[in-house]
Amino acid sequence: MSDPIRTRPVSIVSALAILGCFALFLLLVYIAYLPRQTGPFTGDGIRTPEERRQILADLKAKEAEKIGSYAWIDQQGGVVQLPIERAMELTVQRYGTNN
């Protein structure tokens, strides 16, 4: 007959060391996934469809005003902003072919 395998009981120090390592691992995982605290939220939040439509309409109005007006982009460099129609006319005059 064979002798039964004898197992030694786990010592308290070994059990505490294993639990301590597991607790340290959990702490590191918690810290790694903890969101960064950057202060209070200052954004606009969720907007309603009506608010988004109004913001889009305002943006389109600003863009329409911008493409239809003259302005200096770089006055020292001589760069100006032209209305889009005038810019297209000048481009056709400059690069257009005479047929």
N, CA, C and O atoms as a MOPAC input file, in Angstrom:
PM7 MOZYME 1SCF
protein

 N      0.80500 1    -1.15800 1     0.00000 1
 C      0.00000 1     0.00000 1     0.00000 1
 C      0.86100 1     1.23800 1     0.00000 1
 O      1.98900 1     1.24400 1     0.49200 1
 N      0.30200 1     2.28200 1    -0.56200 1
 C      1.07400 1     3.51100 1    -0.63400 1
 C      0.67600 1     4.42600 1     0.51500 1
 O     -0.42800 1     4.36900 1     1.05500 1
 N      1.63600 1     5.26800 1     0.85100 1
 C      1.39100 1     6.21600 1     1.93600 1
 C      0.55500 1     7.38900 1     1.41800 1
 O      0.80600 1     7.87700 1     0.31600 1
 N     -0.39700 1     7.83200 1     2.16200 1
 C     -1.15100 1     9.01000 1     1.72700 1
 C     -0.24500 1    10.23800 1     1.71900 1
 O      0.66700 1    10.36000 1     2.53700 1
 N     -0.51300 1    11.14000 1     0.78200 1
 C      0.30800 1    12.35200 1     0.66300 1
 C     -0.07800 1    13.27300 1     1.79700 1
 O     -1.24600 1    13.57400 1     2.04000 1
 N      0.95200 1    13.69700 1     2.46500 1
 C      0.70200 1    14.60300 1     3.57700 1
 C      0.79700 1    16.04200 1     3.08100 1
 O      1.74000 1    16.41700 1     2.38500 1
 N     -0.18000 1    16.81700 1     3.44800 1
 C     -0.14800 1    18.23400 1     3.09400 1
 C      0.08900 1    19.03400 1     4.35100 1
 O     -0.40200 1    18.72200 1     5.43600 1
 N      0.86200 1    20.07800 1     4.15400 1
 C      1.12300 1    20.94600 1     5.30000 1
 C      0.07800 1    22.04400 1     5.31500 1
 O     -0.29600 1    22.55200 1     4.25800 1
 N     -0.38500 1    22.40700 1     6.44900 1
 C     -1.33900 1    23.50500 1     6.52500 1
 C     -0.65500 1    24.81900 1     6.10400 1
 O      0.53800 1    25.01600 1     6.33300 1
 N     -1.43100 1    25.69200 1     5.49400 1
 C     -0.90000 1    26.98500 1     5.05000 1
 C     -0.72200 1    27.85800 1     6.27600 1
 O     -1.60600 1    27.97000 1     7.12600 1
 N      0.44000 1    28.46800 1     6.34100 1
 C      0.68200 1    29.30900 1     7.50700 1
 C     -0.08300 1    30.62100 1     7.37300 1
 O     -0.43100 1    31.03700 1     6.26800 1
 N     -0.33200 1    31.24800 1     8.47000 1
 C     -1.05300 1    32.52300 1     8.50100 1
 C     -0.28000 1    33.58300 1     7.73700 1
 O     -0.88600 1    34.40100 1     7.04400 1
 N      1.02500 1    33.58900 1     7.84400 1
 C      1.85300 1    34.59000 1     7.16100 1
 C      1.71400 1    34.43100 1     5.64700 1
 O      1.60400 1    35.42700 1     4.93200 1
 N      1.71800 1    33.22000 1     5.16100 1
 C      1.57000 1    32.98700 1     3.71900 1
 C      0.19200 1    33.43000 1     3.24000 1
 O      0.08000 1    34.05200 1     2.18400 1
 N     -0.83500 1    33.12700 1     3.98100 1
 C     -2.19300 1    33.51900 1     3.60600 1
 C     -2.33100 1    35.03100 1     3.59600 1
 O     -2.93400 1    35.59300 1     2.68200 1
 N     -1.77800 1    35.69600 1     4.60200 1
 C     -1.83600 1    37.15600 1     4.64300 1
 C     -1.02900 1    37.78100 1     3.49800 1
 O     -1.43700 1    38.80300 1     2.94600 1
 N      0.10400 1    37.18300 1     3.13800 1
 C      0.91400 1    37.69000 1     2.02600 1
 C      0.14000 1    37.56700 1     0.71700 1
 O      0.15500 1    38.49000 1    -0.09700 1
 N     -0.53000 1    36.45200 1     0.50800 1
 C     -1.32100 1    36.26200 1    -0.71500 1
 C     -2.47500 1    37.26400 1    -0.75400 1
 O     -2.70800 1    37.88800 1    -1.78900 1
 N     -3.18800 1    37.42700 1     0.33300 1
 C     -4.27700 1    38.38900 1     0.39200 1
 C     -3.76700 1    39.82000 1     0.20500 1
 O     -4.42700 1    40.63400 1    -0.44200 1
 N     -2.60200 1    40.12800 1     0.76600 1
 C     -2.01300 1    41.46600 1     0.59800 1
 C     -1.65000 1    41.73900 1    -0.84600 1
 O     -1.88600 1    42.84000 1    -1.34400 1
 N     -1.08200 1    40.75800 1    -1.52900 1
 C     -0.74600 1    40.92300 1    -2.95300 1
 C     -2.00700 1    41.10800 1    -3.78300 1
 O     -2.03200 1    41.92600 1    -4.70300 1
 N     -3.04200 1    40.36300 1    -3.46800 1
 C     -4.30300 1    40.50400 1    -4.18700 1
 C     -4.91200 1    41.88300 1    -3.94900 1
 O     -5.42200 1    42.50700 1    -4.88000 1
 N     -4.86200 1    42.35800 1    -2.70500 1
 C     -5.38800 1    43.69200 1    -2.37800 1
 C     -4.57700 1    44.77200 1    -3.09600 1
 O     -5.15100 1    45.74500 1    -3.58500 1
 N     -3.26400 1    44.61800 1    -3.16500 1
 C     -2.41800 1    45.57900 1    -3.88100 1
 C     -2.75000 1    45.58200 1    -5.36500 1
 O     -2.79600 1    46.64300 1    -5.98700 1
 N     -2.98000 1    44.41900 1    -5.93300 1
 C     -3.36500 1    44.32700 1    -7.33400 1
 C     -4.68900 1    45.05000 1    -7.58500 1
 O     -4.81700 1    45.80400 1    -8.55000 1
 N     -5.67600 1    44.81400 1    -6.70900 1
 C     -6.96500 1    45.49000 1    -6.85600 1
 C     -6.81900 1    47.00300 1    -6.72500 1
 O     -7.47800 1    47.74800 1    -7.44900 1
 N     -5.97800 1    47.46000 1    -5.82700 1
 C     -5.74500 1    48.88800 1    -5.65900 1
 C     -5.12400 1    49.49400 1    -6.92100 1
 O     -5.52600 1    50.57600 1    -7.35200 1
 N     -4.16000 1    48.80900 1    -7.50600 1
 C     -3.53500 1    49.31000 1    -8.73600 1
 C     -4.52600 1    49.34200 1    -9.89900 1
 O     -4.51600 1    50.28400 1   -10.69200 1
 N     -5.36800 1    48.33600 1   -10.00700 1
 C     -6.38800 1    48.33000 1   -11.05800 1
 C     -7.37600 1    49.46200 1   -10.83600 1
 O     -7.76800 1    50.12700 1   -11.79500 1
 N     -7.78200 1    49.69400 1    -9.61300 1
 C     -8.70800 1    50.77600 1    -9.29700 1
 C     -8.10600 1    52.12700 1    -9.66500 1
 O     -8.78400 1    52.95900 1   -10.26700 1
 N     -6.84800 1    52.35500 1    -9.31300 1
 C     -6.18000 1    53.61900 1    -9.62600 1
 C     -6.02300 1    53.79400 1   -11.13000 1
 O     -6.17800 1    54.90300 1   -11.64300 1
 N     -5.71800 1    52.71600 1   -11.84000 1
 C     -5.52300 1    52.80800 1   -13.28900 1
 C     -6.82300 1    53.16000 1   -14.00400 1
 O     -6.78500 1    53.86900 1   -15.01000 1
 N     -7.95300 1    52.69800 1   -13.52600 1
 C     -9.22800 1    52.94700 1   -14.18300 1
 C    -10.02000 1    54.08900 1   -13.56100 1
 O    -11.13800 1    54.37100 1   -13.99200 1
 N     -9.46200 1    54.74100 1   -12.56500 1
 C    -10.13200 1    55.86600 1   -11.92500 1
 C    -10.12700 1    57.05400 1   -12.86900 1
 O     -9.06500 1    57.42900 1   -13.36600 1
 N    -11.28400 1    57.66100 1   -13.13500 1
 C    -11.30300 1    58.81800 1   -14.03800 1
 C    -10.52400 1    59.97700 1   -13.42900 1
 O    -10.50400 1    60.16400 1   -12.21300 1
 N     -9.89100 1    60.74000 1   -14.29400 1
 C     -9.11300 1    61.88200 1   -13.84200 1
 C    -10.06500 1    62.99600 1   -13.40300 1
 O    -11.00000 1    63.33700 1   -14.12700 1
 N     -9.83400 1    63.54300 1   -12.25400 1
 C    -10.65600 1    64.63100 1   -11.75200 1
 C    -10.08400 1    65.94700 1   -12.27500 1
 O     -8.99900 1    66.36200 1   -11.86700 1
 N    -10.81000 1    66.59700 1   -13.17100 1
 C    -10.31600 1    67.82800 1   -13.78800 1
 C    -11.12000 1    69.03600 1   -13.34600 1
 O    -10.95800 1    70.11500 1   -13.91700 1
 N    -11.95500 1    68.89700 1   -12.38000 1
 C    -12.75700 1    70.01100 1   -11.91900 1
 C    -14.19500 1    69.86400 1   -12.36000 1
 O    -14.56100 1    68.87000 1   -12.98700 1
 N    -15.00600 1    70.84200 1   -12.03700 1
 C    -16.42000 1    70.74400 1   -12.39000 1
 C    -16.62800 1    70.83800 1   -13.89000 1
 O    -15.86400 1    71.49000 1   -14.60100 1
 N    -17.66100 1    70.18300 1   -14.34900 1
 C    -17.99900 1    70.18800 1   -15.76900 1
 C    -18.50200 1    71.57400 1   -16.15100 1
 O    -19.41300 1    72.11100 1   -15.52200 1
 N    -17.90100 1    72.14300 1   -17.18600 1
 C    -18.29200 1    73.48800 1   -17.61100 1
 C    -18.86700 1    73.48300 1   -19.01400 1
 O    -19.08700 1    74.55200 1   -19.58500 1
 N    -19.11600 1    72.32800 1   -19.58100 1
 C    -19.64400 1    72.24300 1   -20.93600 1
 C    -21.10300 1    72.63600 1   -20.99200 1
 O    -21.70700 1    72.98800 1   -19.97900 1
 N    -21.65300 1    72.57400 1   -22.16900 1
 C    -23.03300 1    72.95400 1   -22.38000 1
 C    -24.00500 1    71.84000 1   -22.01200 1
 O    -25.19500 1    72.08900 1   -21.81900 1
 N    -23.51400 1    70.64200 1   -21.91600 1
 C    -24.41300 1    69.53600 1   -21.62900 1
 C    -25.10500 1    69.05900 1   -22.88600 1
 O    -24.65400 1    69.32800 1   -23.99900 1
 N    -26.17800 1    68.36400 1   -22.70400 1
 C    -26.92300 1    67.82200 1   -23.83600 1
 C    -27.88700 1    68.88600 1   -24.32800 1
 O    -28.61000 1    69.50000 1   -23.54300 1
 N    -27.88800 1    69.09200 1   -25.61800 1
 C    -28.76100 1    70.10400 1   -26.21200 1
 C    -29.96300 1    69.44100 1   -26.85900 1
 O    -29.90100 1    68.30500 1   -27.32900 1
 N    -31.03900 1    70.17200 1   -26.86900 1
 C    -32.25200 1    69.67500 1   -27.51100 1
 C    -32.11900 1    69.84400 1   -29.01800 1
 O    -31.27300 1    70.61300 1   -29.47400 1
 N    -32.93000 1    69.14800 1   -29.79700 1
 C    -32.87500 1    69.31200 1   -31.25300 1
 C    -33.11900 1    70.75900 1   -31.68700 1
 O    -32.50800 1    71.22700 1   -32.64700 1
 N    -33.99900 1    71.46300 1   -30.99200 1
 C    -34.26900 1    72.85800 1   -31.34300 1
 C    -33.03300 1    73.72400 1   -31.11400 1
 O    -32.71900 1    74.59300 1   -31.92800 1
 N    -32.33600 1    73.48600 1   -30.00800 1
 C    -31.10800 1    74.25000 1   -29.72700 1
 C    -30.04500 1    73.95900 1   -30.78300 1
 O    -29.35200 1    74.87000 1   -31.23400 1
 N    -29.91700 1    72.70700 1   -31.17200 1
 C    -28.91900 1    72.35000 1   -32.19300 1
 C    -29.26300 1    73.00100 1   -33.52300 1
 O    -28.37300 1    73.47800 1   -34.22700 1
 N    -30.55900 1    73.02700 1   -33.87800 1
 C    -30.97400 1    73.68700 1   -35.12600 1
 C    -30.65800 1    75.17400 1   -35.08500 1
 O    -30.21100 1    75.74500 1   -36.08000 1
 N    -30.89000 1    75.80500 1   -33.93600 1
 C    -30.61500 1    77.23400 1   -33.79100 1
 C    -29.12300 1    77.51500 1   -33.89600 1
 O    -28.71700 1    78.47900 1   -34.54500 1
 N    -28.31500 1    76.69300 1   -33.27200 1
 C    -26.86200 1    76.86300 1   -33.34600 1
 C    -26.38600 1    76.67300 1   -34.78200 1
 O    -25.53500 1    77.42300 1   -35.26000 1
 N    -26.92900 1    75.67400 1   -35.47100 1
 C    -26.56600 1    75.44800 1   -36.86600 1
 C    -26.99200 1    76.62000 1   -37.73800 1
 O    -26.24200 1    77.03600 1   -38.62100 1
 N    -28.17800 1    77.15300 1   -37.50600 1
 C    -28.64700 1    78.31000 1   -38.28100 1
 C    -27.74800 1    79.51800 1   -38.03400 1
 O    -27.42200 1    80.24700 1   -38.97100 1
 N    -27.34300 1    79.73700 1   -36.78100 1
 C    -26.42900 1    80.84400 1   -36.47100 1
 C    -25.09100 1    80.65700 1   -37.17100 1
 O    -24.52700 1    81.61000 1   -37.71000 1
 N    -24.58500 1    79.43400 1   -37.16100 1
 C    -23.30800 1    79.15100 1   -37.81300 1
 C    -23.39700 1    79.38900 1   -39.31600 1
 O    -22.49500 1    79.97900 1   -39.91000 1
 N    -24.48400 1    78.92800 1   -39.92900 1
 C    -24.66100 1    79.13600 1   -41.37000 1
 C    -24.77400 1    80.61800 1   -41.69900 1
 O    -24.25500 1    81.06400 1   -42.72200 1
 N    -25.44900 1    81.39100 1   -40.84200 1
 C    -25.57100 1    82.83500 1   -41.07400 1
 C    -24.20500 1    83.51100 1   -40.99400 1
 O    -23.89400 1    84.37800 1   -41.81000 1
 N    -23.39100 1    83.11900 1   -40.01800 1
 C    -22.04000 1    83.68900 1   -39.90600 1
 C    -21.19700 1    83.32900 1   -41.12000 1
 O    -20.46200 1    84.16800 1   -41.64200 1
 N    -21.30100 1    82.09000 1   -41.56800 1
 C    -20.53300 1    81.66800 1   -42.74400 1
 C    -20.99100 1    82.40800 1   -43.98900 1
 O    -20.16600 1    82.81000 1   -44.81000 1
 N    -22.29400 1    82.59000 1   -44.13600 1
 C    -22.81600 1    83.31800 1   -45.30100 1
 C    -22.33500 1    84.76100 1   -45.28200 1
 O    -21.99200 1    85.31900 1   -46.32400 1
 N    -22.30900 1    85.35900 1   -44.11000 1
 C    -21.80900 1    86.73500 1   -43.99000 1
 C    -20.32100 1    86.79200 1   -44.32000 1
 O    -19.85500 1    87.72900 1   -44.96900 1
 N    -19.59300 1    85.79500 1   -43.87300 1
 C    -18.15100 1    85.78900 1   -44.09600 1
 C    -17.80800 1    85.59300 1   -45.57400 1
 O    -16.89100 1    86.24200 1   -46.07900 1
 N    -18.51900 1    84.71900 1   -46.27100 1
 C    -18.16900 1    84.48500 1   -47.67900 1
 C    -18.64700 1    85.61200 1   -48.57500 1
 O    -18.29900 1    85.65500 1   -49.75500 1
 N    -19.44300 1    86.52800 1   -48.02900 1
 C    -19.93400 1    87.63400 1   -48.83600 1
 C    -19.32300 1    88.97000 1   -48.45600 1
 O    -19.86600 1    90.01400 1   -48.81600 1
 N    -18.20200 1    88.96400 1   -47.73600 1
 C    -17.63000 1    90.23100 1   -47.27600 1
 C    -16.13700 1    90.29900 1   -47.55000 1
 O    -15.46900 1    89.28600 1   -47.76100 1
 N    -15.64200 1    91.52400 1   -47.54100 1
 C    -14.21000 1    91.77900 1   -47.68400 1
 C    -13.60100 1    91.90400 1   -46.29400 1
 O    -14.24800 1    92.39300 1   -45.36800 1
 N    -12.34400 1    91.45700 1   -46.14900 1
 C    -11.63000 1    91.60100 1   -44.87800 1
 C    -10.14100 1    91.37500 1   -45.12300 1
 O     -9.75000 1    90.68900 1   -46.06700 1
 N     -9.32700 1    91.95700 1   -44.26400 1
 C     -7.88700 1    91.70300 1   -44.31800 1
 C     -7.57600 1    90.40600 1   -43.58000 1
 O     -8.01600 1    90.20400 1   -42.44800 1
 N     -6.82400 1    89.54300 1   -44.22300 1
 C     -6.32500 1    88.34100 1   -43.56700 1
 C     -4.92800 1    88.62800 1   -43.03500 1
 O     -4.63200 1    88.36700 1   -41.86900 1
 N     -4.06300 1    89.17400 1   -43.90800 1
 C     -2.70900 1    89.58300 1   -43.54000 1
 C     -2.41700 1    90.88500 1   -44.27300 1
 O     -2.04300 1    90.87100 1   -45.44600 1
 N     -2.58600 1    92.00000 1   -43.58900 1
 C     -2.45700 1    93.29600 1   -44.23800 1
 C     -1.02600 1    93.54500 1   -44.70700 1
 O     -0.82300 1    94.09100 1   -45.79100 1
 N     -0.04700 1    93.16000 1   -43.92300 1
 C      1.35400 1    93.35500 1   -44.32900 1
 C      1.70400 1    92.47600 1   -45.52000 1
 O      2.47900 1    92.88600 1   -46.38400 1
 N      1.15400 1    91.29600 1   -45.57700 1
 C      1.43100 1    90.38800 1   -46.67900 1
 C      0.54100 1    90.63500 1   -47.88600 1
 O      0.75300 1    90.03900 1   -48.94200 1
 N     -0.45400 1    91.50700 1   -47.74600 1
 C     -1.34400 1    91.81600 1   -48.84500 1
 C     -2.37100 1    90.73000 1   -49.13000 1
 O     -2.81300 1    90.58300 1   -50.26900 1
 N     -2.75600 1    89.97000 1   -48.11200 1
 C     -3.73500 1    88.89400 1   -48.28800 1
 C     -5.08400 1    89.39900 1   -47.81500 1
 O     -5.23100 1    89.84300 1   -46.67600 1
 N     -6.07200 1    89.32600 1   -48.70200 1
 C     -7.41500 1    89.79600 1   -48.35800 1
 C     -8.42100 1    88.66600 1   -48.50200 1
 O     -8.18100 1    87.66400 1   -49.17600 1
 N     -9.54600 1    88.86400 1   -47.84700 1
 C    -10.66900 1    87.93700 1   -48.00000 1
 C    -11.65500 1    88.60900 1   -48.93400 1
 O    -12.06900 1    89.74500 1   -48.70000 1
 N    -12.02600 1    87.91300 1   -49.98400 1
 C    -12.96500 1    88.43600 1   -50.97100 1
 C    -14.28200 1    87.68300 1   -50.87300 1
 O    -14.32300 1    86.54300 1   -50.41000 1
 N    -15.36300 1    88.33000 1   -51.31400 1
 C    -16.59800 1    87.55500 1   -51.43800 1
 C    -16.38000 1    86.43400 1   -52.45000 1
 O    -15.63600 1    86.60300 1   -53.41600 1
 N    -17.01000 1    85.32300 1   -52.23600 1
 C    -16.75900 1    84.13000 1   -53.04500 1
 C    -17.06100 1    84.37200 1   -54.52100 1
 O    -16.34000 1    83.88100 1   -55.38900 1
 N    -18.11600 1    85.12200 1   -54.81100 1
 C    -18.45400 1    85.39600 1   -56.21400 1
 C    -17.34300 1    86.19300 1   -56.89000 1
 O    -16.95300 1    85.89000 1   -58.01800 1
 N    -16.83600 1    87.21200 1   -56.20100 1
 C    -15.76300 1    88.04100 1   -56.77200 1
 C    -14.49000 1    87.21900 1   -56.92900 1
 O    -13.77800 1    87.38000 1   -57.92000 1
 N    -14.19100 1    86.35600 1   -55.99000 1
 C    -12.99900 1    85.51000 1   -56.08700 1
 C    -13.09700 1    84.57500 1   -57.28400 1
 O    -12.10300 1    84.33900 1   -57.97100 1
 N    -14.28700 1    84.04200 1   -57.53900 1
 C    -14.46000 1    83.16600 1   -58.70600 1
 C    -14.29200 1    83.95000 1   -60.00200 1
 O    -13.69700 1    83.44500 1   -60.95400 1
 N    -14.81300 1    85.19000 1   -60.05200 1
 C    -14.64000 1    86.02200 1   -61.24900 1
 C    -13.16500 1    86.29200 1   -61.53000 1
 O    -12.70700 1    86.18200 1   -62.66800 1
 N    -12.42300 1    86.65000 1   -60.47000 1
 C    -10.98900 1    86.92900 1   -60.64300 1
 C    -10.22700 1    85.68000 1   -61.06200 1
 O     -9.29100 1    85.76300 1   -61.85700 1
 N    -10.61300 1    84.54000 1   -60.54200 1
 C     -9.95400 1    83.29100 1   -60.91100 1
 C    -10.20700 1    82.96000 1   -62.37900 1
 O     -9.29700 1    82.52600 1   -63.08600 1
 N    -11.42200 1    83.16100 1   -62.82900 1
 C    -11.74900 1    82.90700 1   -64.23800 1
 C    -10.97500 1    83.87000 1   -65.13000 1
 O    -10.44600 1    83.46900 1   -66.16700 1
 N    -10.90700 1    85.14500 1   -64.73100 1
 C    -10.14400 1    86.12400 1   -65.51900 1
 C     -8.67400 1    85.74300 1   -65.60200 1
 O     -8.05100 1    85.85700 1   -66.65700 1
 N     -8.13400 1    85.29500 1   -64.49300 1
 C     -6.70200 1    84.99300 1   -64.45800 1
 C     -6.36500 1    83.70400 1   -65.19700 1
 O     -5.40600 1    83.66700 1   -65.96800 1
 N     -7.13200 1    82.65900 1   -64.97300 1
 C     -6.79400 1    81.34500 1   -65.52000 1
 C     -7.69200 1    80.90100 1   -66.67700 1
 O     -7.46700 1    79.84300 1   -67.26500 1
 N     -8.69200 1    81.69200 1   -67.00000 1
 C     -9.61500 1    81.30400 1   -68.06600 1
 C     -8.91500 1    81.33900 1   -69.41100 1
 O     -7.99100 1    82.12500 1   -69.62300 1
 N     -9.35300 1    80.49600 1   -70.30400 1
 C     -8.77000 1    80.45400 1   -71.62800 1
 C     -9.64900 1    81.24600 1   -72.58500 1
 O    -10.87200 1    81.26800 1   -72.44200 1
 N     -9.03500 1    81.88500 1   -73.54000 1
 C     -9.77400 1    82.63200 1   -74.55400 1
 C    -10.05400 1    81.69800 1   -75.71500 1
 O     -9.12400 1    81.22700 1   -76.36900 1
 N    -11.27600 1    81.43500 1   -75.97100 1
 C    -11.63900 1    80.55100 1   -77.07000 1
 C    -12.00000 1    81.31900 1   -78.28900 1
 O    -12.33400 1    80.72700 1   -79.31500 1

